[in-house]
């Protein structure tokens, strides 16, 4: 019993000595981590002020800043391991074999794939913040891009985070990459109505509506179905997506309201057909 007690005391004494030895190192390591955190924020802010005037694409800028912060924190973790006496582990992570195993481990979890895809998307730039896109079955506005996923907000208010690997591997439609988007809707007139008059009046409305482009991207009206005692008119028009003062939803609402009102005044609107909105 006495021998057991002495062994227990020796064990506690050894634990105390170990803690006394490694404790200050851990404290210093934690201080280094905290200091590096503040330094990373300072460096990132400095880099942002330097790059912001030179980079028009805010998506690339955000990606670079996030990557820089991760790199600095990564160095801080390696420094922490060295300070607390785990230099061999740090060297293994830093070495080629350690980094290779690290990347392979990520790849098996699909994280490495999305990480590399994020690089491709950031520098290939198939879209920018604010672009209207369709990807992986979702359509909406690009909000951001990080190292793992792309964030879009759908037109019904949902926030969707799509893994970058999926974005790379599947078709991506960018409706506004050149700064323009075409919208359309359809209305119906009576079968025996004066088509030329209807088209002429609708063109006047399109010409007066703020935001609807003219000239090279002027509106167009095409005749659709001739069925069941009616004629469908498809109205196509262009908007400038770089003009943030223009709301595509508001333009569409005004056009539909004005067109239907005018057709009713002319007594040629088919009241049994609900306008079909598209685009």
Secondary structure, 3 states (H helix, E strand, C coil): CHHHHHHHHHHHHHHHHHHHHHHHHHHHHHHHHHHHHHHHHHHHHHHHHHHHCCCCCHHHHHHHHHHHHHHHHHHHHHHHHHHCCCHHHHHHHHCHHHHHHHHHHHHHCCHHHHHHHHHHHHHHCCCCCCCEEEECCEEEEEEEECCCEEEEEECCCCEEEEEHHHHHHCCEEECCCCCEEEEEEEEEEECCCCHHHHHHHHHHHHHHCCCECCHHHCCEEEEEEEECCEEEEEEEEEEECCCCCCCHHHHHHHHHHHHHHHHHHCCCECCCCCCEEEC
